């Protein structure tokens, strides 16, 4: 039975992440292309004061799989994660807790993909 829903939803809370968003996006897409044909990347802007939301919107313009949840102020990582998860449509979820570190080495904060219940 074919479906238009993504197989994987990558959920990413963001707070003042303008400097690393494009690098994170490029690295994430390169991995996802190799393991899942259908995916979405949901960024939640948690009240950033830099250009985070603008950059995410620019990424969405070139890749419709990029989604933005824009919070009115900084609510904190837990609320931001909940907003992402509530918005996600994928059969499996993967979330990134420390976006800035994804541009560098593995931080240990990666969460495994979990099937939705």
C-alpha positions as a Markdown table, in Angstrom:
| # | Residue | x | y | z |
|---|---|---|---|---|
| 1 | Unk | 0.0 | 0.0 | 0.0 |
| 2 | Unk | 1.8 | 3.2 | -1.1 |
| 3 | Unk | 1.9 | 6.2 | 1.2 |
| 4 | Unk | 3.0 | 9.8 | 0.9 |
| 5 | Unk | 4.2 | 9.9 | 4.5 |
| 6 | Unk | 8.0 | 9.9 | 5.1 |
| 7 | Unk | 9.7 | 6.8 | 6.5 |
| 8 | Unk | 12.0 | 8.8 | 8.8 |
| 9 | Unk | 11.4 | 12.1 | 10.6 |
| 10 | Unk | 14.5 | 13.9 | 11.8 |
| 11 | Unk | 13.5 | 16.3 | 14.5 |
| 12 | Unk | 15.9 | 19.1 | 15.4 |
| 13 | Unk | 15.4 | 21.8 | 18.1 |
| 14 | Unk | 17.3 | 25.0 | 17.2 |
| 15 | Unk | 18.3 | 28.0 | 19.3 |
| 16 | Unk | 20.6 | 30.5 | 17.6 |
| 17 | Unk | 22.0 | 27.9 | 15.3 |
| 18 | Unk | 22.5 | 30.1 | 12.2 |
| 19 | Unk | 26.3 | 29.3 | 12.0 |
| 20 | Unk | 25.8 | 25.5 | 11.7 |
| 21 | Unk | 22.4 | 25.0 | 10.0 |
| 22 | Unk | 23.6 | 24.6 | 6.5 |
| 23 | Unk | 26.4 | 22.2 | 7.4 |
| 24 | Unk | 24.1 | 20.2 | 9.6 |
| 25 | Unk | 21.5 | 20.0 | 6.7 |
| 26 | Unk | 24.1 | 19.0 | 4.1 |
| 27 | Unk | 25.6 | 16.2 | 6.3 |
| 28 | Unk | 22.2 | 15.0 | 7.4 |
| 29 | Unk | 20.9 | 14.8 | 3.8 |
| 30 | Unk | 23.9 | 12.9 | 2.6 |
| 31 | Unk | 23.3 | 10.2 | 5.2 |
| 32 | Unk | 19.6 | 10.1 | 4.7 |
| 33 | Unk | 19.9 | 9.7 | 0.9 |
| 34 | Unk | 21.8 | 6.5 | 1.6 |
| 35 | Unk | 19.4 | 4.9 | 4.0 |
| 36 | Unk | 15.9 | 6.2 | 3.3 |
| 37 | Unk | 14.3 | 7.4 | 0.1 |
| 38 | Unk | 11.5 | 9.2 | 2.0 |
| 39 | Unk | 12.3 | 11.5 | 4.9 |
| 40 | Unk | 11.6 | 14.9 | 6.4 |
| 41 | Unk | 13.8 | 17.2 | 8.5 |
| 42 | Unk | 11.8 | 19.2 | 11.0 |
| 43 | Unk | 13.5 | 22.1 | 12.6 |
| 44 | Unk | 11.9 | 23.9 | 15.5 |
| 45 | Unk | 13.1 | 27.4 | 16.0 |
| 46 | Unk | 13.0 | 27.9 | 19.8 |
| 47 | Unk | 12.9 | 31.7 | 19.8 |
| 48 | Unk | 16.2 | 32.2 | 18.2 |
| 49 | Unk | 17.5 | 35.8 | 17.9 |
| 50 | Unk | 19.8 | 35.2 | 15.0 |
| 51 | Unk | 19.0 | 34.2 | 11.4 |
| 52 | Unk | 18.0 | 30.6 | 12.3 |
| 53 | Unk | 14.4 | 30.8 | 11.0 |
| 54 | Unk | 15.4 | 32.6 | 7.8 |
| 55 | Unk | 18.0 | 30.0 | 7.0 |
| 56 | Unk | 15.5 | 27.2 | 7.6 |
| 57 | Unk | 13.0 | 28.9 | 5.3 |
| 58 | Unk | 15.7 | 29.2 | 2.6 |
| 59 | Unk | 16.5 | 25.4 | 3.0 |
| 60 | Unk | 12.7 | 24.7 | 2.7 |
| 61 | Unk | 12.6 | 26.7 | -0.6 |
| 62 | Unk | 15.1 | 24.3 | -2.2 |
| 63 | Unk | 14.0 | 21.1 | -0.4 |
| 64 | Unk | 10.3 | 20.7 | 0.5 |
| 65 | Unk | 11.3 | 17.9 | 2.9 |
| 66 | Unk | 12.6 | 20.6 | 5.3 |
| 67 | Unk | 9.9 | 21.9 | 7.6 |
| 68 | Unk | 9.9 | 24.7 | 10.2 |
| 69 | Unk | 8.0 | 24.9 | 13.4 |
| 70 | Unk | 8.6 | 28.5 | 14.7 |
| 71 | Unk | 8.0 | 29.1 | 18.4 |
| 72 | Unk | 7.1 | 32.6 | 19.6 |
| 73 | Unk | 9.8 | 32.6 | 22.2 |
| 74 | Unk | 12.4 | 30.4 | 23.8 |
| 75 | Unk | 10.5 | 27.6 | 25.6 |
| 76 | Unk | 13.5 | 25.3 | 26.2 |
| 77 | Unk | 14.7 | 22.1 | 24.5 |
| 78 | Unk | 12.0 | 19.8 | 26.0 |
| 79 | Unk | 9.1 | 21.9 | 24.7 |
| 80 | Unk | 10.9 | 22.4 | 21.3 |
| 81 | Unk | 11.3 | 18.6 | 21.0 |
| 82 | Unk | 7.7 | 18.0 | 21.8 |
| 83 | Unk | 6.7 | 20.5 | 19.2 |
| 84 | Unk | 8.8 | 18.7 | 16.6 |
| 85 | Unk | 7.6 | 15.2 | 17.6 |
| 86 | Unk | 3.9 | 16.4 | 17.5 |
| 87 | Unk | 4.5 | 17.7 | 13.9 |
| 88 | Unk | 6.5 | 14.7 | 12.6 |
| 89 | Unk | 4.8 | 12.4 | 10.2 |
| 90 | Unk | 7.4 | 9.7 | 9.8 |
| 91 | Unk | 7.1 | 6.1 | 10.8 |
| 92 | Unk | 10.4 | 6.4 | 12.8 |
| 93 | Unk | 11.9 | 9.4 | 14.6 |
| 94 | Unk | 15.4 | 10.5 | 15.1 |
| 95 | Unk | 16.3 | 13.5 | 17.1 |
| 96 | Unk | 19.4 | 15.6 | 17.5 |
| 97 | Unk | 19.8 | 17.3 | 20.9 |
| 98 | Unk | 22.9 | 19.4 | 20.3 |
| 99 | Unk | 22.9 | 20.8 | 16.8 |
| 100 | Unk | 26.1 | 22.7 | 17.0 |
| 101 | Unk | 28.1 | 19.6 | 17.9 |
| 102 | Unk | 26.8 | 17.8 | 14.8 |
| 103 | Unk | 29.1 | 20.0 | 12.7 |
| 104 | Unk | 32.0 | 18.5 | 14.7 |
| 105 | Unk | 32.4 | 15.1 | 16.2 |
| 106 | Unk | 29.9 | 12.7 | 17.7 |
| 107 | Unk | 28.6 | 14.1 | 21.0 |
| 108 | Unk | 26.8 | 11.0 | 22.4 |
| 109 | Unk | 23.5 | 13.0 | 22.5 |
| 110 | Unk | 22.2 | 11.3 | 19.3 |
| 111 | Unk | 19.0 | 9.4 | 20.0 |
| 112 | Unk | 18.4 | 6.2 | 18.1 |
| 113 | Unk | 15.5 | 5.9 | 15.7 |
| 114 | Unk | 12.4 | 4.8 | 17.4 |
| 115 | Unk | 9.3 | 3.5 | 15.8 |
| 116 | Unk | 6.2 | 5.7 | 16.4 |
| 117 | Unk | 3.6 | 4.3 | 18.7 |
